[in-house]
Amino acid sequence: MNYRIGLLAAALAFSAQAMAQTKWDLPSAYPATNLHTENLTQFAADVDKATAGKLKIVVHANASLFKAPEIKRAVQGGQAQAGEILMVNFENDNPLFGLDGVPFLATGYGDAMKLYKAQKPALDKLLASQNLKLLYAVAWPPQGIFANKQINSGADMKGLKWRAYSPATAKIADLVGAQPVTVQQAELAQAMATGVIDSYMSSGSTGYDSKTYEHIKNFYDTQAWLPKNAVIVNAKAFDALDKPTQDALMQAAAAAETRGWKSSEEKTAWYLQQLAGKGMNIVKPTPQLMADMKKVGDVMLADWLKKAGPDGQAVVDAYKK
């Protein structure tokens, strides 16, 4: 009899444990080997370990669950409990998301972190109003121009079939006279192979992941901006966790943020070495090209400040202190 009671107690305990376990889906738009996805995978493993399996986060890489533009809405609506977004993709939703896509506002990792710190209080408030919470954010390597054509000035960019993945990259195309074509990263290789695009602006990381060297031979290292990926969670899903699980999640997120920034900076030179090894020319931009792109950045910052109003001005002022 005691044996049966023991079995029953064990079964009930196991059942309670199973019921207590929470599983989250976390869609990402990038390949499993991308620096952000590798960081996400480590983050999920850290959460699993820190919570003794109470919270399991399943990372869905390479836009396999939702495409890049769909992820934020999926998390807001609870179709996925968490997700990774490229913030500049959502500038039309709110200008604050687009600030780190303004060319030449923040051009190195130190400035990019300073911009993030200036942006974060407003970002937390904005996300809270959208039933979202920021877990952490990590910058991409600095952005340059991929093109087969020789580009010595902004005028040389006229007529390029230019991949636009955000409002900011579409705006750059408009300002230099290129033709913007909306292409997300998961479709980038095909768009180059079929001639839909012949140029784009992104990081060495994207160039490497998408095998851009098979189609485009020049990378102009303009280091124009460092956009950030943000890992967000549905606020209700977060609030449903018990306090120890919330604390463990936020500690793992803080570690992922520190690790991610370090990895991004360390891998910047490595990505460019890999591209060069695959036959790509890594080109130092001419002073004229840099001057022309800086003018593009000045126009875009002025436009951004008009859209963002006093709140946006306050963030930029905090950054420039």
Salt bridges, closest charged atoms under 4 A:
ASP25 OD1 - LYS23 NZ 3.52
ASP25 OD1 - HIS60 NE2 2.80
GLU38 OE1 - LYS267 NZ 3.05
ASP46 OD2 - ARG259 NH1 3.48
ASP48 OD1 - LYS56 NZ 2.99
GLU84 OE2 - HIS36 ND1 3.96
GLU91 OE2 - LYS307 NZ 2.91
ASP93 OD2 - LYS72 NZ 2.46
ASP100 OD2 - LYS228 NZ 2.78
ASP124 OD2 - LYS120 NZ 2.92
ASP242 OD2 - LYS54 NZ 2.43
ASP247 OD1 - LYS243 NZ 2.89
GLU266 OE2 - LYS262 NZ 3.01
ASP298 OD1 - LYS294 NZ 3.04
ASP303 OD2 - LYS171 NZ 3.32
